[in-house]
Structures are given as C-alpha cells and as structure tokens.
Amino acid sequence: MFASIRSEPPKVEIKPILLSKKRPAEKDIYKEMWSKPEYRTVAPGEQCAMDFLVQASPAKGDTVLDLGCGTGRGGLALAAFGGLNVTLVDFASNCLDEDIIPMLKTQSHALRFEERDLTEPFDLGAKYGFCTDVLEHIPTSDVDKVLDNCLAACKHVFFQISTVDDVMGGMIGHPLHLTVKPYEWWLQKFRDRNCIIHWSKEDSISCMFYVSAWVPVEDIEVSGKLNTELEEVRNNVRHNIKRGIQQVAPHPTNEVEVMLVGGGPSLKRDIEKVRELRDRGVKLICLNNAYQYCIEQGLTPSAYIQVDAREFNKRFVQTIVPGCKYFIASQCHPSVFDQIPADQTLIWHTSAEDINDLLAQEYKNWYPVPGGSTVLLRAIPLFRMLGFKRFHIFGCDSCLEDGAHHAYEQKENDNQPVVSVRIGEKVFFCHPWMVSQAKEFIDLIGCMGDVMELEIYGGMLHQILVDGASRADLKEI
C-alpha cells in the first residue's frame, strides 16, 4: 500500500563553504534547500518513527500532526507501521518527496498535507504531535513560540532535536541549525512549561523528549495552602538534595503491571484481590501508611512513595523491607531519609516553582513530577515517567465507607467535616480533601489518560472512571 519507506538512509557529508552575510527569509531558504536532491537523502523523522510508536503506543487510527514534516517519510512511516491518521505540516510547499505527493490522494484517509508556519498559531489539532529535526532550525528568538504552538496543538508531543551544527547549509551559504543547544537547555524549556516528561533520551548528536503540557499546571496543582510552611519545605529540600541519593529519571515505556495501593476503606475489602495480583507477579507500590498495612497482611511491597513534608510521616517506614525501593520526595522531612538505606532510596521532586532555585544549584538535570495535592496524584505521573503504563489502583477511594476514612486507624484524619457528592445516581460522603483529590484526578486523567491503562477498585474514583465524569458531574449536595 505504501512505498518509499527507507529504514536506513545513507549519511551525507557536505563540505562547508563561506557563508554569505545577508540571510533570506527562512521560508525561502528551505524552499531552496528542498530543491536540492542531496538535502532529501536523510530524513530524521523516518529514523525516529519507531521510537515514537514504542513510547506513545498509539491506537490504530489515532491522529498525529507531523510538525515540520520535511520529506514526509517520517509521517509516512507512522501511517504505514502505526496505522495512524497523519497530517503532514510544513511551511515549504515543495518539501514532500515526489513519490509521496500522489499518496495525498490515493491514501487520503491516512495522509494529508497542510502548509503552516510553526512560528505562528495554527488551526490544527491532534492527539499526538511528531516534531523531528525542526527545533534546531528555528531562530532562538522564536523557539518559545514554536514550542508553545506545538504543545497547544497536540495532547502529547514527541520531539527529536539535533544538538550539533549542520553540514548542509554550506550548499547555499547559510547555516541551517540556528539553535544548537545541549540536552539540558531543552529540558529546561519543558520544565519551564511544567510539562509532564513521559520519556527522554540523549546521545552524542541529538536528544529526544516525549512530553505533554495539555492541561495547564494550575488546573492540577494544589491551589490551597501547603500543609507545611514554605520555608520548612525549602529547608527539607536543601538538606535532602545534599545526600547524593540517586534521582528519578524518565525510562522507556514497558508492559509491566503495577498496583498503586492507598489506605482507603475499600482496601480492607479488596485485600485478597491485591494478594492475588501480587502472587501473579504484579508489582506492589504502597502509598503512605498502606505500606505498613500491607506488610501486616503478609504482602511484600515492591516500592513505597511519600510526598508529605511533615515529620510524623516517618512512622510509615519504620519497617524496612529488603529489596523494596523507596521513592521519597525531596520535600519530605529529613528524618524519613534517615530511616531508609541510601541504596534503596530514590529521590524525586515536585514541580513546585518554590524549590527550583535549590534544585538548580545542586543538579545539572532534574525531572519535576507534576500532579495534584495528594500522594496518589503524584504517584501516577511519577511511575508513568518511569515507564509504567498499566495500573491497578486500590484503596484510593476519595470517599468514606460506612463512616471510615481509612482501612486502618489514622487519627490525623479523624473529626474532619463531611460533605456529600453526587455522581449520576450515586451519592458519596467525603472529607473536603477527598473532593479536591477527585477533581484533580479528573484533570490528571484528562492530561494523561491516553498514555496509560487504569483499573480502579472501589470508591468515588472508580465511579469517575466508569462514568467518564467531568468536574461538572461532581455535584456537592
């Protein structure tokens, strides 16, 4: 059906010549470049297509914008090998290979071309964006605009960016790579936009990122007061990042199943299902005090997550399990880190801007984990960044059950006010923080639902997932 997909394009070496002083308009430069057969020999998008397909795992028929498509061979590979609905986008009308142009008619259900300038807002949108060998060609003064336009048009975007000078500009006397920056520079650009970094990679000549900035951070970040004073949080971070503990970093997508287990009241009822999955080899990841509860039930945790900065949380990890990994946020109280062997600990960072200056002083690279106001809402993006996409979620109810707020005693949550929330015909009784978690969960799923599979057992969050509920569907009564 499709032709002209080259899996291993040859390398081309052009000897640079003296560059002329006056630079034409960028569009005119690339129209001239695309008129030269040598410039078509290598198509980075064609080489990166499989990386995108592996990391994004798109469904057949999903929509993709090939942003700065060039020859069109990258978009063609996505259509052919991924079964995707591809819109090729470029500002040079003569960029496409001759044998791809007829396919815009013969394969119009899967392939089309739109002429657009990425430095200007454009009226196109898709589930995924594929932007390869583009950003390094953008004048540095326009990079922010192009990034913002690409991230606004697509829910998730795959970027491949060269980090070295070009060798082709000598053909016309003008450099083509106008923004040659290292991996760290581009990472900071995504951090500045509070992107969820699903995955990233760098090599000696390029870097790749798979990210999302679809939901504005203010929609999923905690909007109320921190439960710990800001200066105390900063002191915790300042102390903990000096420990030399390994940081969390993005990993390739995998097919491993994991359980996120919180302490909601349904956990007591579903503990045998947790045991069944654990016996089947599913990784058991415990949130807060659910860790101790699972140990008491004879279940061995694979990992533990904590984000709360208050000192009393150290009691949750008084029992250390050999082989368990402890994912402790840098804002947690130092006494938590003191209790856990350093070789079993990984440190991670929230996306709070209030600590960025401290992280920048200590680290060359770091990967902020966005999310909401509870450990569950950080655990999901954290473990998605680590490559996991298949989640079973237990004990994360966001509601009371027979008046109980947890499967075990937790006095800090006693005597809180109770509100009632209706979703369709079902009514749930909740503490105020549970309602906030439910609303933030909806935002997070709106942002990340396409890149993971969720099974939620029990509670209001289960009902939200079953009904596909929006914020407007949660009615306090």
C-alpha positions in Angstrom: 0.0 0.0 0.0 2.7 2.5 1.0 6.0 2.8 -0.8 9.4 4.6 -0.4 10.0 4.0 3.3 13.7 3.8 3.8 14.7 2.3 7.1 18.5 3.1 6.9 19.0 6.3 4.9 22.7 6.9 3.9 24.8 9.6 5.5 25.6 12.7 3.5 28.7 14.8 4.1 28.8 18.3 2.6 31.9 20.4 2.8 31.1 23.8 4.3 31.8 26.9 2.2 32.0 30.6 3.0 28.6 31.7 4.3 27.1 34.9 2.8 26.2 37.8 5.0 22.6 38.6 4.1 20.1 35.9 5.1 16.9 35.4 3.1 13.6 34.7 4.8 13.5 31.3 6.4 10.8 30.0 4.2 12.8 30.9 1.1 15.9 29.2 2.5 14.0 25.9 2.9 12.3 26.2 -0.5 15.7 26.4 -2.0 17.1 23.5 0.1 14.2 21.2 -0.8 15.0 21.9 -4.5 18.3 20.1 -3.9 18.2 16.2 -4.1 21.1 15.9 -1.6 19.0 17.5 1.2 16.4 14.8 0.9 18.7 11.9 1.4 18.4 11.8 5.2 15.0 12.0 6.9 15.4 12.0 10.7 11.6 11.6 11.1 11.9 8.3 9.3 14.6 7.1 11.7 12.6 8.2 14.8 9.2 6.8 13.8 9.7 3.6 15.8 10.9 5.5 18.9 7.6 7.4 18.8 5.5 4.3 18.3 7.2 2.5 21.1 6.9 5.3 23.6 3.4 6.6 22.7 1.8 3.2 21.9 -0.9 5.0 19.9 -4.0 3.1 18.8 -4.7 2.4 15.1 -6.5 5.4 13.6 -5.2 7.9 16.2 -4.5 11.4 14.8 -0.9 12.8 14.5 0.5 16.1 13.3 3.9 15.7 11.7 5.1 19.1 12.7 7.8 20.2 10.2 7.4 17.1 8.1 10.1 17.8 5.5 10.2 14.9 3.0 7.1 13.3 4.6 8.8 10.0 5.0 8.5 10.2 8.8 4.8 10.7 8.6 4.5 8.0 6.0 6.2 5.6 8.4 3.7 6.4 11.1 0.8 5.8 8.8 2.2 2.6 7.4 3.6 1.0 10.6 1.3 2.5 13.2 -1.9 2.7 11.2 -2.2 6.3 12.2 -4.1 9.2 10.7 -1.3 11.6 9.8 -1.4 15.3 8.8 1.9 16.5 7.4 2.7 20.1 8.3 5.4 22.3 6.9 5.9 25.9 5.7 7.7 24.9 2.5 5.3 23.8 -0.1 7.9 21.9 -2.1 9.2 19.8 0.8 7.5 16.5 0.1 9.2 13.7 -1.8 7.8 13.2 -5.3 6.5 9.7 -4.7 4.7 10.8 -1.5 2.7 13.6 -3.2 0.4 11.2 -5.1 -0.4 9.4 -1.8 -2.2 12.5 -0.6 -4.9 11.4 -3.0 -4.6 7.7 -3.1 -4.2 7.4 0.7 -6.1 10.5 1.8 -7.7 8.6 4.6 -4.3 8.3 6.3 -2.1 11.1 4.9 -2.7 14.8 4.0 -0.6 17.9 3.8 -1.2 21.4 5.4 1.1 24.4 4.8 1.6 26.2 8.1 4.4 28.2 9.7 5.1 26.8 13.2 6.1 30.2 14.5 2.5 31.3 14.1 -0.5 29.9 15.9 -2.2 27.4 13.6 -5.7 26.0 13.4 -4.8 22.3 13.5 -5.0 19.8 16.4 -4.4 16.1 17.0 -4.0 13.6 19.8 -0.2 13.3 19.1 2.5 15.5 17.7 5.7 14.3 16.0 8.3 17.0 15.6 11.7 15.8 14.4 14.7 17.7 13.0 12.8 21.0 13.5 13.6 22.9 16.6 17.3 23.3 15.9 16.4 25.0 12.7 14.3 27.7 14.5 15.9 31.0 15.4 16.4 31.1 19.1 14.2 34.1 19.5 11.3 32.0 18.0 11.9 28.7 19.9 9.4 29.6 22.7 6.7 30.4 20.2 7.2 27.2 18.3 7.2 25.1 21.4 4.1 26.7 22.7 2.2 26.3 19.4 3.2 22.6 19.1 2.3 21.8 22.7 -1.0 23.6 22.4 -2.0 21.8 19.2 -1.3 18.2 20.4 -2.0 16.4 23.7 1.3 14.6 23.6 4.3 15.6 21.5 7.4 13.6 20.5 10.5 15.9 19.8 13.8 14.9 18.3 16.3 17.7 18.3 19.8 17.9 16.9 22.4 19.2 19.3 25.2 19.7 16.8 25.9 22.1 13.9 24.5 21.2 10.5 26.6 20.3 7.4 24.1 21.1 4.7 23.8 24.9 5.0 27.1 25.2 3.1 25.2 24.3 -0.1 23.5 27.7 -0.1 25.9 29.7 2.0 23.7 29.9 5.2 23.7 27.8 8.4 20.5 25.8 8.9 20.9 24.9 12.6 20.2 28.2 14.3 19.6 26.9 17.9 22.3 24.4 18.7 21.8 23.7 22.4 22.5 20.8 24.7 20.0 18.4 26.2 19.9 20.4 29.5 18.8 23.5 27.7 15.9 21.8 26.0 15.0 20.0 29.2 14.7 23.4 31.0 12.4 24.6 28.2 10.0 21.8 29.0 10.4 22.3 32.8 9.5 26.0 32.3 6.2 24.9 30.7 5.5 22.4 33.6 5.4 19.6 31.0 4.9 16.0 32.0 8.1 14.4 30.7 6.9 10.9 29.8 10.3 9.9 28.4 13.6 11.4 27.2 16.9 10.3 25.8 20.2 11.9 24.6 23.1 10.8 22.5 26.2 12.4 21.1 24.3 14.3 18.3 20.7 14.7 19.4 18.1 14.5 22.2 14.5 13.2 22.3 11.6 14.1 24.5 8.1 12.7 24.7 6.0 15.2 26.7 2.6 16.7 27.5 1.5 20.2 28.5 -2.1 19.7 27.6 -3.6 20.7 31.0 -2.4 24.0 32.4 -0.5 23.3 35.6 -2.8 25.5 37.7 -5.6 23.0 36.9 -3.8 20.1 38.5 -1.5 21.7 41.1 -2.7 22.1 44.7 -4.3 25.6 44.8 -4.7 25.9 48.6 -2.1 26.3 51.3 0.6 23.8 51.8 0.2 21.7 54.9 3.8 22.7 55.8 5.2 26.2 55.8 7.2 27.0 52.7 10.4 27.8 54.5 10.3 24.4 56.2 9.7 22.7 52.9 12.7 24.6 51.4 14.9 23.6 54.4 13.9 19.9 53.9 14.8 20.1 50.2 18.0 22.0 50.9 19.1 19.3 53.3 17.9 16.2 51.4 19.4 17.0 48.0 22.9 17.1 49.6 22.7 13.4 50.4 23.9 12.2 47.0 20.9 9.9 46.6 20.0 8.7 43.1 17.4 10.8 41.3 14.4 9.5 39.5 14.7 9.9 35.7 12.5 9.0 32.7 12.6 5.4 31.5 11.3 3.7 28.3 7.7 2.6 28.3 7.2 -1.0 29.4 4.4 -3.6 29.7 4.9 -4.4 33.4 1.7 -4.2 35.6 1.8 -2.4 38.9 -0.5 -1.8 41.8 -0.8 1.6 43.5 -2.2 0.8 46.9 -3.6 3.6 49.2 -5.2 3.3 52.6 -8.8 4.0 51.7 -11.5 1.9 53.4 -12.1 -0.3 50.3 -8.6 -1.7 50.7 -9.8 -3.9 53.6 -12.4 -5.4 51.4 -10.1 -5.8 48.4 -7.0 -7.1 50.1 -7.4 -10.6 48.7 -7.5 -9.2 45.2 -4.3 -7.4 46.0 -2.8 -10.7 47.2 -4.0 -12.5 44.1 -2.3 -9.9 41.8 0.8 -9.9 44.0 1.1 -13.7 43.7 0.8 -13.3 39.9 3.9 -11.1 39.9 2.3 -7.6 39.8 4.5 -5.0 41.5 3.1 -3.7 44.7 3.6 0.0 45.2 2.4 1.4 48.6 1.3 4.9 49.3 1.9 6.3 52.8 0.6 4.1 55.7 -0.8 1.5 53.3 2.8 0.2 53.3 2.6 -0.9 56.9 -0.9 -2.3 56.5 0.2 -4.4 53.5 3.2 -5.7 55.5 0.9 -6.7 58.4 -1.3 -8.6 55.8 1.8 -10.6 54.8 2.3 -8.7 51.5 5.8 -7.7 50.4 5.9 -4.2 48.9 8.0 -3.6 45.8 8.1 0.1 46.3 6.9 2.9 48.6 6.1 6.5 47.8 5.9 9.6 50.0 5.4 13.3 49.3 4.1 14.8 52.5 6.7 17.1 54.2 5.5 16.7 57.8 7.7 14.9 60.3 5.1 12.5 61.6 5.1 10.6 58.3 8.4 9.0 59.3 6.4 6.4 61.2 5.1 5.0 57.9 8.5 3.5 57.1 9.7 2.2 60.4 9.9 -1.3 58.9 12.4 -1.6 56.1 11.8 -4.4 53.5 14.9 -5.8 51.8 14.7 -5.2 48.0 11.9 -2.6 48.3 12.6 0.7 46.6 11.6 3.9 48.5 10.6 6.9 46.3 10.8 9.8 48.7 10.1 13.4 47.5 12.9 15.9 48.2 10.5 18.0 50.3 9.9 15.1 52.8 11.3 15.5 56.3 14.9 14.5 56.6 14.1 12.0 59.3 12.3 9.9 56.7 15.5 9.7 54.7 17.5 8.9 57.8 15.5 5.7 58.4 16.0 4.2 54.9 19.2 2.7 53.4 20.5 5.1 50.8 21.0 2.3 48.2 17.2 1.5 48.4 16.2 5.2 48.1 15.4 7.3 45.1 14.7 11.0 45.4 12.2 12.9 43.3 11.0 16.4 43.1 7.6 18.0 42.8 7.0 20.6 40.2 6.7 23.4 42.7 8.4 26.5 41.5 9.3 27.4 45.1 12.2 24.9 45.1 13.5 25.2 41.5 16.3 27.6 42.6 17.6 25.0 45.1 17.5 22.2 42.6 19.3 24.2 40.0 22.2 24.8 42.5 22.6 21.1 43.1 21.7 19.3 39.9 22.6 19.6 36.2 19.4 17.8 35.3 16.3 17.0 37.3 12.8 15.9 36.3 9.9 17.5 38.2 6.8 15.4 38.8 3.6 17.3 38.3 0.3 16.3 39.8 -2.2 17.3 42.4 -2.3 17.7 46.2 -2.1 14.0 47.3 0.4 11.3 47.0 -1.8 9.3 44.5 -1.8 12.3 42.1 2.0 12.4 42.2 2.4 8.6 42.1 0.6 8.2 38.8 2.8 10.7 36.8 5.9 9.6 38.7 5.5 5.9 37.7 4.4 6.8 34.2 7.6 8.7 33.8 9.4 5.6 35.0 7.9 3.7 32.0 4.9 2.0 33.7 1.5 2.4 31.9 -0.6 -0.4 33.3 -2.0 0.4 36.7 -4.3 -1.3 39.2 -5.3 1.2 41.9 -6.6 0.0 45.3 -7.6 1.9 48.4 -7.7 5.3 46.6 -11.4 5.9 47.2 -11.7 9.6 47.7 -14.7 8.9 49.9 -15.8 7.4 53.2 -17.2 3.9 53.5 -19.5 3.2 56.4 -18.1 6.3 58.0 -14.5 5.1 57.8 -11.8 7.2 56.1 -9.1 4.5 56.0 -8.8 0.7 56.2 -6.9 1.2 59.4 -6.8 3.8 62.2 -5.3 7.1 61.2 -6.1 9.7 63.8 -4.8 12.7 61.7 -7.9 12.3 59.6 -10.5 12.0 62.4 -13.1 14.6 63.1 -12.9 16.3 59.7 -16.1 17.8 58.2 -18.1 15.6 55.8 -19.7 16.7 52.6 -21.9 14.7 50.2 -21.2 14.5 46.4 -23.5 13.1 43.7 -22.2 11.5 40.5 -25.2 10.5 38.4 -27.4 8.5 40.7 -24.7 7.7 43.3 -24.0 9.7 46.4 -20.7 9.6 48.2 -19.7 11.0 51.6 -16.3 12.7 51.6 -13.9 14.8 53.6 -13.1 18.1 51.7 -9.7 16.9 50.7 -11.2 13.9 49.1 -13.4 16.1 46.9 -10.3 18.1 45.9 -8.5 14.9 45.0 -11.4 13.7 42.9 -11.5 16.9 40.9 -7.7 16.9 40.4 -7.9 13.2 39.4 -10.3 14.2 36.6 -7.8 16.8 35.4 -4.9 14.4 35.6 -6.8 11.8 33.6 -7.7 14.4 31.1 -4.0 15.0 30.6 -2.5 11.5 30.9 -5.4 9.1 30.2 -4.1 8.5 26.7 -0.7 7.2 27.8 -1.8 4.6 30.4 -4.3 1.9 31.3 -6.1 2.2 34.7 -8.2 -0.2 36.7 -9.6 1.4 39.9 -11.2 -0.8 42.5 -13.8 0.9 44.7 -14.8 4.4 45.8 -15.7 7.6 44.1 -12.6 7.5 41.8 -13.9 4.1 40.4 -17.2 5.8 39.6 -15.5 8.7 38.0 -13.6 6.4 35.7 -16.6 4.2 34.9 -18.8 7.2 34.1 -16.1 9.3 32.4 -17.2 12.0 34.8 -16.1 15.6 34.4 -15.7 18.2 37.1 -19.2 19.5 36.3 -20.6 16.0 37.0 -19.4 16.1 40.7 -22.3 17.9 42.4 -22.0 18.7 46.1 -25.4 18.4 47.8 
